[in-house]
Amino acid sequence: MSLGEFLLENFAGDLEYHPRRAALYLGLGMAAACFWVFSSPETRFTPIPLIFALGSLTLVIKGVFLFRKSSEGIGLSEREVSELSNRSNRKDLPSLPYQVAQIVQDFGAGGMLLWPLLRYGKGLDNSWDNAPSFKVFVSGAFLFGLGWLVRRLTSPPQPKLQIPIIPFFGTWLSRPESTRREMALTLAKQCPS
């Protein structure tokens, strides 16, 4: 799996039209934003409230994408997108621990990916000289990694791919070495140069 496939699977792999999950994400995002908004002015720009502020952004953004019928069908035709919204074509929801781990991972992605926005915090608070960017990034990366780990541990087992065995190689390995040499020479003579 390439890095691009890994990131796409972790950030957008579970996007499908699901209003209940979207409402949950929006509610949790608003609650996390309220934690930052209602923090005392002295503590608002410390790492913990900032993690909640950035985590709320990612939860709200994902909630908006879960409300869109076309989020799952990025790159599909109009007919294929309409087929995805049928109840018979929807994916089954994963287990509760898996969903909680996904929410923790999405929340942690806020601190991990949006920490560069902290340098613009001076416009909000003039007394803020040193932004806790590193602490916010490390905390977000920890939450992201924790969510990823729990998702991997609670995910259903993936079916193993059945790789067809080419009959030639099956007979090749079961023969004695002298016969294998003769088979290789015969095969080399048949191949065009």
N, C-alpha and C positions, 0 to 999 in steps of 0.2 A: 504494500500500500504506500503510495507516494505521500509526501507531505501535504500536497493540495487536497488529495482525497481524504486524508486524515482530518484536516481542518474543516472541510465541507461536511463530513460525516458528523463531526462534533458540534459544529455551530448551526448547521441547517439540516441535519439528517432526520430530525423529527418534525419538520414543518409539514403540516397538513391542516386543512380547514377543520378546526375543532373549537367551536365557540366556548365551551365550558373551560377548556384548558386556557383559552385566551383570556377569559374573565378572571381565572385564577392568577395568571401571569400579571395582568393589569392591576388586580387587587394587591398582590404582593409587591409589585413595583411602586404603587402609590403608598403602601405602608412603609416601604424602605425610604421613599422620598420624605415621608412625614417624619421619620426618625431624624433625618438630617435637618429638615425645616424647623422642627420643634426642639432641636438641641439648643442648649444655652449658647449665647454668642461667644463665650470664652472657649467652648469645646467644639464648636461647629467645624473648625478647620483643623481638627486633630485627625489622626488616621482612621479611627473607627467610624465616625460620621461620614467621612469622605468615601470610605468603602461602601457604606450604605447608599450614598448619593450616586456613585458611579454604577453600583449594582442595580439600582432602581432604573437607571437609563436602559440597561440591557434587558431587564425584565419587561419594561414597557414596550421597547422596540420589538421584542419577540412576541409579546401579546398582540401587537398590531399585526404582525405577520401571520399569527395563528387565526386572526379574524378574517384574513383575506382568502377567498376561495382559490385564488390562483397561486398561492405561495408554494403549494406542493408541486404544482405543474409548471415550474419554471422551465421554459424551453419546449413546452408541449403545444399542440394545436388546440383550437377552441373546442373541438369535439372531444379530444382526449381529456381536457380539463373538466368538461362537463361530466364525463364518465367517472372521473376521480371522486366527484362529490356524491355519487350514489352510495347509499349505505352498504351495499354489497361489495363495493370496491375499496372501502376504507380499511386501513390497517387496524388490527386490534390494539387496544391500549396496553402498554406494558404494565408490569406489576407496580404497586405503590412505591416500594423502595427504589425502583428504577426511575420513576417519575420524580421522586424527591431528590435523588442524586442528580437528575437532569436540571432541576431548578437550582440546586446548589452550584452546579457547574456553570449555568448561565449567569447566576449572580456573581460568581467569582470572575467570570470573563469581563465584567465591567471594570473592576480594579486592574485586571491584568492588561486589558487592551486600551482603556480610556485614561490611564494615568497621565499621558502627556497633556491632557486638558487642565491639569492642576496648575500649570505655570500661568494660566490666565486667571487664577484665583485672586491675584493682587487687585484686580479691578473690583472684586467684591469686598475685600477686606484689606485696607491699606496697612494694617499692622502686621500682615502676614509676610514675613521676610523669607522664610525657608519652608518651602512646600514639602510635606512628608511623602514625596513621590515614591521613593524606594520602598518604604513600609507598605504603602498602598499596593504597589506592584507585587511585592512578595506575598502579601496577604491574599490578593486576588489570585495569584498563581497557585497558592496553597489550596484555596477553595476550589479552583478549577480542577486541580489534580485530584483532590479528594472526591469531587463529584465524578470525575472520569473513572477513578478506581472503583468506586461503589457501583457505577453503571456497568463496568466490565464484570464485576463479581456477581451482580444480580441479573445480568442479561441471560436470556435463554440460550442454550447451546446452539451454535451454528451448525447446520448440516455439513458434514465433511464432503468435499468434492470427490467424486469417484473418477479417478483418472484411468482411462482404458489402457490396458497393457497391450502393447504391440506383440502379436504372437511370435515374431522373429526373436525379440529380446528375451521372451520367456524360454524359448528353446535354446537360445544362445547361452544363457547362464547355466542351464542344466547339462550341457555337454562338457566333455573333458577338454582341456586346453588345446590339445593337438587338433581336435575336430573344430574348435573355434577358430584356430589359425587357418584351416582349410576353408571354412565358411567365409572368413574375411577375405581371403585371396580370391575366392569365387566371386564374392560381391564386388571386389575391386576390379576384376576383369569385366564385369557386366556394366560398370559405371563408365560413361563416356568421359574422355580426358579433356 
